[in-house]
Each structure stands twice: as structure tokens, then as C-alpha cells.
Amino acid sequence: MSLILAVDDEPQLLRALITNLKARGYRVDAATTGEIALEMAARHHPDVVVLDLGLPAMSGIEVIYGLRGWTEVPIIVLSARDAEREKIAALDAGADDYVTKPFGMGELLARVRAALRRGAPSTEEATVITEAFTIDLTAKRVANGNGEVRLTPTEWHLVEVLVRNAGRLVTQGALLREVWGPEYGKETNYLRVYMAHIRRKLEPDPSEPQYFITEPGMGYRFEPEMAEG
């Protein structure tokens, strides 16, 4: 049975979601805050997230960014706000679909079925632990034995792309386009400079990297298990 994570701070609506989803044979996790939602997602790896934007404290948009740090799980956003900019913000953050309140339960269930057809169960881990450092993709934090390691936004983006593709070569062009934008592709000197910064901060021996590996003339690869010396 597919697992749906329903996130809403309105008790009546959340109960309705749980009842209707369970009646259709789905397993359901329920959360009333963004913090609880991210915890549940990291623990249970839902197949679809149904997410209200208007949450207390941590907003729905922040939850989307937190999820997209480590998983491609389909996200259906619920909101009473029907302004165009709200839809664009949610979709740009990584949501897959958008339903405006009030909505018919039949429509929402149809969108859940469509999301399940498009998506696949998530198997990514929210936290990557190596012998030298730990990367929390949800919180966007890196720590080693001395505490938190401060990365610039660009350094983090490079680390995130490589870690999400652990063990696979990511080409120079793909990294440049992902981090700097679609108009980039030949500025390989950017990558050399930033990868040197990342290695100085994270590698036990930056001169002989064991985690962030260069494939000469091709790209870079993240190896979560340190190679034997």
C-alpha cells in the first residue's frame, strides 16, 4: 500500500484527508507542522506528500525546500491562497501539483493517483554519514568532528548535487548548469576553484581527496565510503 504524508494545521481538514485516504486503501502519516512533516518524511519515505502552504512557524514553502534537499517525492500543495504568485512560488520550490481550497475530495484523490503514477517510492536518505563528516540534506548542514562546517550557498549546492548522485559521475557541464544556470557549461575554472574550497573544508587530506573525486576532463563524483589507502 502506498504511504501518503498529509500535512495540515486544520484538524477538521486533516481528519477528512486521513479518513478518505484510508478508505481508498492508502497508509497515512499525518503532521500538523512543517517540522513534524520533515521528520516523518525522513523516517518513513512517503510515496506522495499532500501539503498545506499555510502552516504555523515553518511555512509550506520551507517544507518543500527541505524535502527537495534530498528527495523527489511527489508533492501536492493545498492552499486557500489562489494568487498566481503563490502557485508559482510553490511550483518553483519543487511542488508537483497545486489544489486550491476549497476543493472536492474526488479531485484531490485523482491528483494523488496521478502523482503515484508519475512518481516512485523514495529510497534516498536524508542524512549521509561518512567517517569524516555528516551531511544533513534536509537541514542543509554539514558537520565533522569539530562541529558544524560552514559552506557558502554555492559550495552547498555543489555538495548537494554530488551527494544526491553518490557513486555516479556528474559531468562538468551538468554541474555548471545545475549550480550557475542553463547559460553556463564551459566555465570549468569555477568548478576547480569551488571544489578546492570544499575539499579544504571536508576532506581529511585535501591534496588526496577520498570523497569528492575528480574524473579528469569529465566531471566529479562523490564516494560516501572512503577508499582504502
C-alpha positions as CSV (number, residue, x, y, z in Angstrom):
1,M,0.0,0.0,0.0
2,S,1.3,3.5,-0.9
3,L,2.1,5.8,2.0
4,I,0.7,9.3,1.9
5,L,2.0,12.1,4.2
6,A,-0.8,14.6,4.9
7,V,0.3,17.9,6.3
8,D,-2.3,20.5,7.5
9,D,-2.8,22.5,10.7
10,E,-6.6,22.5,10.4
11,P,-7.8,19.5,12.5
12,Q,-11.1,19.1,10.6
13,L,-9.5,19.0,7.2
14,L,-6.7,16.7,8.3
15,R,-9.2,14.3,9.7
16,A,-11.1,14.3,6.4
17,L,-7.9,13.7,4.5
18,I,-6.9,10.8,6.7
19,T,-10.4,9.2,6.5
20,N,-10.7,9.5,2.8
21,L,-7.2,8.3,2.0
22,K,-7.5,5.3,4.4
23,A,-10.9,4.5,2.8
24,R,-9.1,4.1,-0.5
25,G,-6.5,1.7,0.9
26,Y,-3.7,4.1,1.5
27,R,-1.5,4.2,4.6
28,V,-1.4,7.7,6.0
29,D,1.1,9.7,8.1
30,A,-0.3,13.0,9.5
31,A,1.5,16.1,10.6
32,T,0.3,19.5,11.8
33,T,3.6,21.4,11.5
34,G,6.4,21.5,8.9
35,E,9.0,20.3,11.5
36,I,7.0,17.2,12.2
37,A,6.4,16.6,8.4
38,L,10.1,16.7,7.6
39,E,10.8,14.3,10.5
40,M,8.2,11.9,9.3
41,A,9.3,12.1,5.7
42,A,12.9,11.3,6.6
43,R,11.8,8.4,8.8
44,H,9.1,6.8,6.6
45,H,9.8,7.9,3.0
46,P,6.2,8.6,1.8
47,D,5.2,8.0,-1.8
48,V,3.2,11.3,-2.0
49,V,3.1,14.4,0.2
50,V,-0.1,16.4,0.4
51,L,1.0,19.7,1.9
52,D,-0.8,22.8,3.1
53,L,1.1,26.0,2.5
54,G,-0.3,28.0,5.4
55,L,1.4,26.2,8.3
56,P,2.5,27.8,11.6
57,A,6.2,28.6,12.2
58,M,7.7,26.8,9.2
59,S,5.8,27.6,6.0
60,G,4.8,25.1,3.4
61,I,7.3,26.6,1.0
62,E,10.1,25.9,3.5
63,V,8.9,22.3,3.9
64,I,9.1,21.9,0.1
65,Y,12.7,23.2,0.1
66,G,13.5,20.9,3.0
67,L,12.2,17.9,1.1
68,R,13.7,18.8,-2.2
69,G,17.1,18.8,-0.4
70,W,17.1,15.0,-0.5
71,T,14.0,13.5,-2.2
72,E,12.0,13.7,-5.4
73,V,8.8,12.5,-3.7
74,P,5.7,14.0,-5.5
75,I,4.3,17.0,-3.6
76,I,0.7,18.2,-4.0
77,V,0.2,21.6,-2.4
78,L,-3.1,22.7,-0.8
79,S,-3.8,26.3,-0.1
80,A,-6.7,28.8,0.2
81,R,-4.4,31.3,-1.4
82,D,-5.3,31.4,-5.1
83,A,-3.0,34.2,-6.2
84,E,-0.8,33.4,-9.2
85,R,2.4,34.3,-7.3
86,E,1.6,31.7,-4.6
87,K,1.2,28.9,-7.2
88,I,4.4,30.0,-8.9
89,A,6.4,30.1,-5.6
90,A,5.2,26.6,-4.7
91,L,6.0,25.1,-8.1
92,D,9.4,26.9,-8.3
93,A,10.2,25.5,-4.9
94,G,9.6,22.0,-6.2
95,A,5.9,21.2,-5.8
96,D,4.4,18.9,-8.5
97,D,0.8,19.9,-8.3
98,Y,-1.5,22.6,-6.8
99,V,-5.0,22.4,-5.4
100,T,-6.8,25.5,-4.2
101,K,-9.1,25.3,-1.1
102,P,-12.0,24.6,-1.0
103,F,-11.6,21.5,-3.2
104,G,-13.5,18.4,-3.9
105,M,-12.1,15.2,-2.3
106,G,-12.6,13.4,-5.5
107,E,-10.3,15.8,-7.4
108,L,-7.6,15.5,-4.7
109,L,-7.7,11.7,-4.8
110,A,-7.4,11.8,-8.6
111,R,-4.4,14.0,-8.3
112,V,-2.9,11.6,-5.7
113,R,-3.4,8.7,-8.1
114,A,-1.7,10.7,-10.9
115,A,1.2,11.6,-8.7
116,L,1.7,7.9,-7.8
117,R,1.7,7.0,-11.5
118,R,4.4,9.7,-12.2
119,G,6.5,9.1,-9.1
120,A,8.3,6.2,-7.5
121,P,8.8,5.4,-3.8
122,S,11.7,7.4,-2.4
123,T,14.8,5.5,-1.4
124,E,17.2,8.4,-0.8
125,E,18.5,9.0,2.7
126,A,18.0,12.4,4.3
127,T,21.4,12.1,6.2
128,V,24.7,10.9,4.7
129,I,27.2,9.8,7.2
130,T,30.9,9.2,6.3
131,E,33.9,8.6,8.5
132,A,35.0,12.3,8.1
133,F,31.7,14.2,8.1
134,T,27.9,14.1,8.2
135,I,25.6,15.8,5.6
136,D,22.0,16.6,6.6
137,L,20.3,17.2,3.3
138,T,17.0,18.3,4.9
139,A,18.6,20.9,7.2
140,K,21.3,21.8,4.7
141,R,24.0,21.3,7.2
142,V,27.4,19.7,7.2
143,A,29.3,18.7,10.4
144,N,32.6,17.0,11.2
145,G,34.3,16.1,14.5
146,N,34.9,19.7,15.2
147,G,31.3,20.8,14.8
148,E,29.3,22.4,12.0
149,V,31.2,23.2,8.8
150,R,30.1,26.5,7.2
151,L,29.7,26.2,3.4
152,T,28.7,29.1,1.1
153,P,25.5,28.7,-0.9
154,T,27.4,27.8,-4.0
155,E,29.6,25.3,-2.1
156,W,26.5,23.7,-0.6
157,H,24.7,23.5,-4.0
158,L,27.7,21.6,-5.5
159,V,27.9,19.3,-2.5
160,E,24.2,18.6,-2.6
161,V,24.2,17.7,-6.3
162,L,27.1,15.4,-5.9
163,V,25.8,13.7,-2.8
164,R,22.4,13.1,-4.4
165,N,24.2,11.3,-7.2
166,A,26.5,9.4,-4.9
167,G,28.8,7.0,-6.8
168,R,27.8,8.4,-10.2
169,L,29.9,10.7,-12.4
170,V,28.3,14.2,-12.7
171,T,29.7,15.9,-15.8
172,Q,31.3,19.4,-15.6
173,G,28.5,20.8,-17.9
174,A,25.7,19.3,-15.7
175,L,27.2,20.8,-12.6
176,L,27.7,24.2,-14.1
177,R,24.1,24.3,-15.4
178,E,22.6,23.0,-12.2
179,V,24.5,25.4,-9.9
180,W,25.1,28.5,-12.0
181,G,22.3,28.3,-14.6
182,P,21.4,27.0,-18.1
183,E,23.6,29.5,-19.9
184,Y,26.8,28.0,-18.2
185,G,28.6,25.0,-19.5
186,K,32.3,25.8,-20.2
187,E,33.4,27.7,-17.1
188,T,35.3,24.7,-15.7
189,N,37.6,27.0,-13.7
190,Y,34.6,27.8,-11.5
191,L,34.4,24.1,-10.6
192,R,38.1,23.8,-9.9
193,V,38.0,26.8,-7.5
194,Y,34.9,25.8,-5.6
195,M,35.8,22.1,-5.4
196,A,39.2,23.1,-3.9
197,H,37.3,25.1,-1.2
198,I,35.0,22.1,-0.5
199,R,37.9,19.7,-0.2
200,R,39.8,22.0,2.2
201,K,36.7,22.1,4.4
202,L,35.7,18.4,4.2
203,E,38.4,16.1,3.1
204,P,40.8,14.7,5.7
205,D,43.7,15.3,3.2
206,P,42.6,17.9,0.6
207,S,45.6,17.1,-1.6
208,E,44.5,13.5,-1.9
209,P,40.6,13.6,-1.9
210,Q,38.8,10.5,-0.9
211,Y,35.2,11.6,-1.1
212,F,35.0,14.3,-3.8
213,I,36.7,12.7,-6.7
214,T,37.8,14.4,-10.0
215,E,37.3,12.4,-13.2
216,P,39.9,14.3,-15.3
217,G,38.3,16.1,-18.3
218,M,34.9,14.7,-17.4
219,G,33.4,15.8,-14.1
220,Y,33.2,14.9,-10.4
221,R,32.0,12.0,-8.3
222,F,31.0,11.7,-4.6
223,E,32.1,8.5,-2.9
224,P,30.4,8.1,0.5
225,E,32.8,5.4,1.6
226,M,36.4,6.5,1.9
227,A,38.7,4.5,-0.5
228,E,41.3,2.3,1.1
229,G,44.7,3.9,1.0
